[in-house]
Amino acid sequence: MTTATPDMAAPQHSVPDDVLRSFVEKAITGRRVFVSLSAVPGKNPGGPGNPEIRWLGPTTAAIARLPWFETNLPDGRTPPQPEAAAALLWLLAMALDDDTIPPTGIIPTWRGGVTAEWHVNGFDLEIECDPSGTMEYNFAGPGMEEYEGPVDEALVQLKRHVAMLPHDRK
Protein backbone atom coordinates (compact mmCIF):
# COMPACT_ATOMS: atom_id res chain seq x y z
CA MET A 1 0.00 0.00 0.00
CA THR A 2 1.27 3.47 -0.90
CA THR A 3 0.14 6.22 1.39
CA ALA A 4 0.99 9.87 0.89
CA THR A 5 2.50 11.59 3.89
CA PRO A 6 2.34 15.38 4.43
CA ASP A 7 5.87 15.90 3.11
CA MET A 8 5.01 13.79 0.00
CA ALA A 9 1.74 15.62 -0.61
CA ALA A 10 1.46 17.63 -3.79
CA PRO A 11 -0.47 20.91 -3.86
CA GLN A 12 -4.20 20.37 -3.57
CA HIS A 13 -6.38 20.80 -6.62
CA SER A 14 -8.79 23.69 -6.14
CA VAL A 15 -12.24 24.61 -7.37
CA PRO A 16 -12.70 28.12 -8.77
CA ASP A 17 -14.37 30.40 -6.21
CA ASP A 18 -17.16 31.46 -8.59
CA VAL A 19 -18.15 27.81 -9.19
CA LEU A 20 -18.26 27.11 -5.44
CA ARG A 21 -20.16 30.32 -4.67
CA SER A 22 -22.83 29.64 -7.31
CA PHE A 23 -23.30 26.04 -6.16
CA VAL A 24 -23.47 26.95 -2.46
CA GLU A 25 -25.96 29.79 -3.02
CA LYS A 26 -28.33 27.45 -4.84
CA ALA A 27 -27.93 24.62 -2.32
CA ILE A 28 -28.61 26.72 0.78
CA THR A 29 -31.72 28.28 -0.73
CA GLY A 30 -33.14 24.88 -1.66
CA ARG A 31 -32.99 25.56 -5.39
CA ARG A 32 -31.89 22.88 -7.82
CA VAL A 33 -28.12 22.59 -7.60
CA PHE A 34 -25.82 22.09 -10.56
CA VAL A 35 -22.37 23.03 -11.78
CA SER A 36 -22.10 24.37 -15.31
CA LEU A 37 -19.45 22.38 -17.09
CA SER A 38 -18.93 25.19 -19.58
CA ALA A 39 -16.26 26.45 -17.15
CA VAL A 40 -14.40 23.13 -17.30
CA PRO A 41 -11.71 23.07 -19.98
CA GLY A 42 -12.74 20.76 -22.82
CA LYS A 43 -16.28 20.13 -21.50
CA ASN A 44 -19.36 21.40 -23.27
CA PRO A 45 -22.05 18.72 -22.99
CA GLY A 46 -24.26 18.58 -26.01
CA GLY A 47 -22.12 21.11 -27.88
CA PRO A 48 -21.11 20.61 -31.51
CA GLY A 49 -19.03 17.48 -31.87
CA ASN A 50 -19.10 16.74 -28.12
CA PRO A 51 -20.48 13.43 -26.91
CA GLU A 52 -22.81 13.06 -23.97
CA ILE A 53 -21.10 12.99 -20.59
CA ARG A 54 -22.47 9.63 -19.48
CA TRP A 55 -21.54 9.83 -15.78
CA LEU A 56 -23.00 13.32 -15.23
CA GLY A 57 -26.77 12.67 -15.05
CA PRO A 58 -26.66 9.73 -12.64
CA THR A 59 -24.04 11.47 -10.49
CA THR A 60 -25.93 14.75 -10.12
CA ALA A 61 -29.15 12.81 -9.40
CA ALA A 62 -27.37 10.89 -6.62
CA ILE A 63 -25.97 14.14 -5.19
CA ALA A 64 -29.46 15.67 -5.22
CA ARG A 65 -30.71 12.75 -3.09
CA LEU A 66 -28.21 13.43 -0.29
CA PRO A 67 -29.69 14.56 3.05
CA TRP A 68 -28.94 18.27 2.51
CA PHE A 69 -31.25 19.80 5.05
CA GLU A 70 -30.81 17.43 7.99
CA THR A 71 -29.22 18.91 11.11
CA ASN A 72 -27.66 15.62 12.21
CA LEU A 73 -27.74 12.29 10.44
CA PRO A 74 -29.01 9.31 12.47
CA ASP A 75 -25.56 7.70 12.63
CA GLY A 76 -23.90 10.88 13.93
CA ARG A 77 -22.37 12.07 10.66
CA THR A 78 -22.40 15.75 9.77
CA PRO A 79 -24.79 16.40 6.85
CA PRO A 80 -23.06 16.95 3.50
CA GLN A 81 -21.96 20.50 2.83
CA PRO A 82 -22.61 22.13 -0.57
CA GLU A 83 -18.96 23.15 -0.88
CA ALA A 84 -17.90 19.51 -0.75
CA ALA A 85 -20.42 18.44 -3.40
CA ALA A 86 -19.42 21.31 -5.69
CA ALA A 87 -15.77 20.38 -5.30
CA LEU A 88 -16.55 16.73 -6.06
CA LEU A 89 -18.48 17.57 -9.25
CA TRP A 90 -15.72 19.91 -10.38
CA LEU A 91 -13.06 17.29 -9.70
CA LEU A 92 -15.02 14.57 -11.52
CA ALA A 93 -15.49 16.89 -14.51
CA MET A 94 -11.73 17.47 -14.62
CA ALA A 95 -10.67 13.84 -14.06
CA LEU A 96 -13.25 11.56 -15.68
CA ASP A 97 -13.59 10.76 -19.35
CA ASP A 98 -17.01 11.56 -20.80
CA ASP A 99 -17.74 7.83 -21.16
CA THR A 100 -16.51 6.74 -17.70
CA ILE A 101 -19.23 4.74 -16.00
CA PRO A 102 -21.09 6.61 -13.24
CA PRO A 103 -20.02 6.06 -9.63
CA THR A 104 -21.63 3.05 -7.96
CA GLY A 105 -22.30 5.26 -4.94
CA ILE A 106 -22.32 8.88 -3.75
CA ILE A 107 -22.24 9.06 0.02
CA PRO A 108 -21.79 11.71 2.70
CA THR A 109 -18.70 11.40 4.90
CA TRP A 110 -18.46 11.86 8.66
CA ARG A 111 -17.11 15.41 8.38
CA GLY A 112 -19.68 16.84 5.96
CA GLY A 113 -17.85 15.82 2.82
CA VAL A 114 -19.04 13.82 -0.17
CA THR A 115 -17.46 10.69 -1.67
CA ALA A 116 -17.91 9.18 -5.13
CA GLU A 117 -17.21 5.44 -5.16
CA TRP A 118 -16.68 2.84 -7.85
CA HIS A 119 -16.53 -0.83 -6.87
CA VAL A 120 -16.51 -2.71 -10.15
CA ASN A 121 -14.57 -5.55 -11.84
CA GLY A 122 -12.17 -5.80 -8.89
CA PHE A 123 -11.31 -2.10 -8.98
CA ASP A 124 -12.10 0.12 -6.02
CA LEU A 125 -11.84 3.89 -6.39
CA GLU A 126 -13.10 6.36 -3.80
CA ILE A 127 -12.77 10.10 -4.32
CA GLU A 128 -13.57 12.26 -1.31
CA CYS A 129 -14.02 16.02 -1.14
CA ASP A 130 -14.17 17.67 2.25
CA PRO A 131 -15.85 21.04 3.05
CA SER A 132 -12.41 22.41 3.98
CA GLY A 133 -11.24 21.92 0.38
CA THR A 134 -9.26 18.72 0.95
CA MET A 135 -9.49 16.29 -1.97
CA GLU A 136 -8.22 12.75 -1.46
CA TYR A 137 -8.68 9.40 -3.08
CA ASN A 138 -8.06 5.71 -2.58
CA PHE A 139 -7.47 3.26 -5.41
CA ALA A 140 -7.01 -0.52 -5.33
CA GLY A 141 -7.04 -2.93 -8.24
CA PRO A 142 -6.33 -6.61 -8.85
CA GLY A 143 -2.63 -7.28 -8.45
CA MET A 144 -1.85 -3.58 -8.07
CA GLU A 145 -0.37 -1.55 -5.28
CA GLU A 146 -2.99 0.43 -3.36
CA TYR A 147 -2.80 4.23 -3.35
CA GLU A 148 -4.28 6.48 -0.71
CA GLY A 149 -3.59 10.20 -0.50
CA PRO A 150 -4.24 13.68 -1.83
CA VAL A 151 -5.27 14.58 -5.35
CA ASP A 152 -2.30 16.24 -7.05
CA GLU A 153 -2.70 19.62 -8.76
CA ALA A 154 -2.25 18.21 -12.27
CA LEU A 155 -4.53 15.18 -11.58
CA VAL A 156 -1.96 12.93 -13.27
CA GLN A 157 -2.15 9.99 -10.87
CA LEU A 158 -5.93 10.24 -10.39
CA LYS A 159 -6.51 10.27 -14.16
CA ARG A 160 -4.26 7.21 -14.54
CA HIS A 161 -6.37 5.32 -12.01
CA VAL A 162 -9.69 6.58 -13.44
CA ALA A 163 -8.63 5.28 -16.87
CA MET A 164 -8.66 1.74 -15.43
CA LEU A 165 -12.40 1.94 -14.69
CA PRO A 166 -14.85 0.52 -17.22
CA HIS A 167 -16.17 2.90 -19.84
CA ASP A 168 -19.62 2.98 -21.45
CA ARG A 169 -18.79 3.34 -25.14
CA LYS A 170 -22.18 3.45 -26.83
Contacts in CASP RR format, 6 or more apart in sequence:
PFRMAT RR
TARGET T0000
AUTHOR 0000-0000-0000
METHOD contacts of the structure
MODEL  1
MTTATPDMAAPQHSVPDDVLRSFVEKAITGRRVFVSLSAVPGKNPGGPGN
PEIRWLGPTTAAIARLPWFETNLPDGRTPPQPEAAAALLWLLAMALDDDT
IPPTGIIPTWRGGVTAEWHVNGFDLEIECDPSGTMEYNFAGPGMEEYEGP
VDEALVQLKRHVAMLPHDRK
1 145 0 8 1.000
1 146 0 8 1.000
1 147 0 8 1.000
1 148 0 8 1.000
2 145 0 8 1.000
2 146 0 8 1.000
2 147 0 8 1.000
2 148 0 8 1.000
3 147 0 8 1.000
3 148 0 8 1.000
3 149 0 8 1.000
4 148 0 8 1.000
4 149 0 8 1.000
4 150 0 8 1.000
9 149 0 8 1.000
9 150 0 8 1.000
10 150 0 8 1.000
10 152 0 8 1.000
10 153 0 8 1.000
10 154 0 8 1.000
11 152 0 8 1.000
11 153 0 8 1.000
12 133 0 8 1.000
12 134 0 8 1.000
12 135 0 8 1.000
12 150 0 8 1.000
12 151 0 8 1.000
12 153 0 8 1.000
13 91 0 8 1.000
13 94 0 8 1.000
13 135 0 8 1.000
13 151 0 8 1.000
13 152 0 8 1.000
13 153 0 8 1.000
13 155 0 8 1.000
14 133 0 8 1.000
15 86 0 8 1.000
15 87 0 8 1.000
15 90 0 8 1.000
15 91 0 8 1.000
15 133 0 8 1.000
16 39 0 8 1.000
16 90 0 8 1.000
18 39 0 8 1.000
19 35 0 8 1.000
19 36 0 8 1.000
19 39 0 8 1.000
19 86 0 8 1.000
19 90 0 8 1.000
20 83 0 8 1.000
20 86 0 8 1.000
20 87 0 8 1.000
22 35 0 8 1.000
22 36 0 8 1.000
23 33 0 8 1.000
23 34 0 8 1.000
23 35 0 8 1.000
23 82 0 8 1.000
23 83 0 8 1.000
23 85 0 8 1.000
23 86 0 8 1.000
23 89 0 8 1.000
24 82 0 8 1.000
24 83 0 8 1.000
24 86 0 8 1.000
26 32 0 8 1.000
26 33 0 8 1.000
26 34 0 8 1.000
26 82 0 8 1.000
27 33 0 8 1.000
27 68 0 8 1.000
27 82 0 8 1.000
27 85 0 8 1.000
27 86 0 8 1.000
28 82 0 8 1.000
30 68 0 8 1.000
30 69 0 8 1.000
32 64 0 8 1.000
33 63 0 8 1.000
33 64 0 8 1.000
33 82 0 8 1.000
33 85 0 8 1.000
34 60 0 8 1.000
35 86 0 8 1.000
35 89 0 8 1.000
35 90 0 8 1.000
35 93 0 8 1.000
37 43 0 8 1.000
37 44 0 8 1.000
37 45 0 8 1.000
37 53 0 8 1.000
37 56 0 8 1.000
37 93 0 8 1.000
38 44 0 8 1.000
40 90 0 8 1.000
40 93 0 8 1.000
40 94 0 8 1.000
41 94 0 8 1.000
43 50 0 8 1.000
43 53 0 8 1.000
43 93 0 8 1.000
43 98 0 8 1.000
44 50 0 8 1.000
45 52 0 8 1.000
45 53 0 8 1.000
45 56 0 8 1.000
46 52 0 8 1.000
50 98 0 8 1.000
51 98 0 8 1.000
51 99 0 8 1.000
52 98 0 8 1.000
53 93 0 8 1.000
53 98 0 8 1.000
54 98 0 8 1.000
54 99 0 8 1.000
54 100 0 8 1.000
54 101 0 8 1.000
54 102 0 8 1.000
54 168 0 8 1.000
54 170 0 8 1.000
55 92 0 8 1.000
55 96 0 8 1.000
55 98 0 8 1.000
55 100 0 8 1.000
55 101 0 8 1.000
55 102 0 8 1.000
55 103 0 8 1.000
56 93 0 8 1.000
57 102 0 8 1.000
58 102 0 8 1.000
58 103 0 8 1.000
59 89 0 8 1.000
59 92 0 8 1.000
59 102 0 8 1.000
59 103 0 8 1.000
59 106 0 8 1.000
59 116 0 8 1.000
60 89 0 8 1.000
62 102 0 8 1.000
62 103 0 8 1.000
62 105 0 8 1.000
62 106 0 8 1.000
63 85 0 8 1.000
63 88 0 8 1.000
63 89 0 8 1.000
63 106 0 8 1.000
63 114 0 8 1.000
65 106 0 8 1.000
66 79 0 8 1.000
66 80 0 8 1.000
66 85 0 8 1.000
66 106 0 8 1.000
66 108 0 8 1.000
66 114 0 8 1.000
67 73 0 8 1.000
67 79 0 8 1.000
67 80 0 8 1.000
67 108 0 8 1.000
68 79 0 8 1.000
68 80 0 8 1.000
68 82 0 8 1.000
69 79 0 8 1.000
70 79 0 8 1.000
71 79 0 8 1.000
72 78 0 8 1.000
72 79 0 8 1.000
73 79 0 8 1.000
73 108 0 8 1.000
76 110 0 8 1.000
77 108 0 8 1.000
77 109 0 8 1.000
77 110 0 8 1.000
77 112 0 8 1.000
78 108 0 8 1.000
78 110 0 8 1.000
78 111 0 8 1.000
78 112 0 8 1.000
78 113 0 8 1.000
79 108 0 8 1.000
79 112 0 8 1.000
80 108 0 8 1.000
80 109 0 8 1.000
80 112 0 8 1.000
80 113 0 8 1.000
80 114 0 8 1.000
81 112 0 8 1.000
81 113 0 8 1.000
81 131 0 8 1.000
83 131 0 8 1.000
83 133 0 8 1.000
84 109 0 8 1.000
84 112 0 8 1.000
84 113 0 8 1.000
84 114 0 8 1.000
84 129 0 8 1.000
84 130 0 8 1.000
84 131 0 8 1.000
84 133 0 8 1.000
85 113 0 8 1.000
85 114 0 8 1.000
85 129 0 8 1.000
87 129 0 8 1.000
87 133 0 8 1.000
87 135 0 8 1.000
88 114 0 8 1.000
88 115 0 8 1.000
88 116 0 8 1.000
88 127 0 8 1.000
88 128 0 8 1.000
88 129 0 8 1.000
91 127 0 8 1.000
91 129 0 8 1.000
91 135 0 8 1.000
91 151 0 8 1.000
92 116 0 8 1.000
92 127 0 8 1.000
94 155 0 8 1.000
95 127 0 8 1.000
95 151 0 8 1.000
95 155 0 8 1.000
95 158 0 8 1.000
95 159 0 8 1.000
95 162 0 8 1.000
96 162 0 8 1.000
97 162 0 8 1.000
97 163 0 8 1.000
97 167 0 8 1.000
99 167 0 8 1.000
99 168 0 8 1.000
99 169 0 8 1.000
99 170 0 8 1.000
100 162 0 8 1.000
100 165 0 8 1.000
100 167 0 8 1.000
100 168 0 8 1.000
101 118 0 8 1.000
101 120 0 8 1.000
101 165 0 8 1.000
101 166 0 8 1.000
101 167 0 8 1.000
101 168 0 8 1.000
103 116 0 8 1.000
103 117 0 8 1.000
103 118 0 8 1.000
104 117 0 8 1.000
104 118 0 8 1.000
104 119 0 8 1.000
104 120 0 8 1.000
105 116 0 8 1.000
105 117 0 8 1.000
105 118 0 8 1.000
106 114 0 8 1.000
106 115 0 8 1.000
106 116 0 8 1.000
106 117 0 8 1.000
107 114 0 8 1.000
107 115 0 8 1.000
107 117 0 8 1.000
108 114 0 8 1.000
108 115 0 8 1.000
109 115 0 8 1.000
109 128 0 8 1.000
109 130 0 8 1.000
111 130 0 8 1.000
111 131 0 8 1.000
112 130 0 8 1.000
112 131 0 8 1.000
113 128 0 8 1.000
113 129 0 8 1.000
113 130 0 8 1.000
113 131 0 8 1.000
114 128 0 8 1.000
114 129 0 8 1.000
115 126 0 8 1.000
115 127 0 8 1.000
115 128 0 8 1.000
115 129 0 8 1.000
116 126 0 8 1.000
116 127 0 8 1.000
117 124 0 8 1.000
117 125 0 8 1.000
117 126 0 8 1.000
117 127 0 8 1.000
118 124 0 8 1.000
118 125 0 8 1.000
118 126 0 8 1.000
118 165 0 8 1.000
120 165 0 8 1.000
120 166 0 8 1.000
121 166 0 8 1.000
122 141 0 8 1.000
122 142 0 8 1.000
123 139 0 8 1.000
123 140 0 8 1.000
123 141 0 8 1.000
123 142 0 8 1.000
123 164 0 8 1.000
123 165 0 8 1.000
124 138 0 8 1.000
124 139 0 8 1.000
124 140 0 8 1.000
124 141 0 8 1.000
125 137 0 8 1.000
125 138 0 8 1.000
125 139 0 8 1.000
125 161 0 8 1.000
125 162 0 8 1.000
125 165 0 8 1.000
126 137 0 8 1.000
126 138 0 8 1.000
126 139 0 8 1.000
127 135 0 8 1.000
127 136 0 8 1.000
127 137 0 8 1.000
127 151 0 8 1.000
127 158 0 8 1.000
128 134 0 8 1.000
128 135 0 8 1.000
128 136 0 8 1.000
128 137 0 8 1.000
129 135 0 8 1.000
130 136 0 8 1.000
134 150 0 8 1.000
135 150 0 8 1.000
135 151 0 8 1.000
136 148 0 8 1.000
136 149 0 8 1.000
136 150 0 8 1.000
136 151 0 8 1.000
137 147 0 8 1.000
137 148 0 8 1.000
137 149 0 8 1.000
137 151 0 8 1.000
137 158 0 8 1.000
137 161 0 8 1.000
138 146 0 8 1.000
138 147 0 8 1.000
138 148 0 8 1.000
138 149 0 8 1.000
139 146 0 8 1.000
139 147 0 8 1.000
139 148 0 8 1.000
139 161 0 8 1.000
140 146 0 8 1.000
140 147 0 8 1.000
141 164 0 8 1.000
147 157 0 8 1.000
147 161 0 8 1.000
151 158 0 8 1.000
152 158 0 8 1.000
END
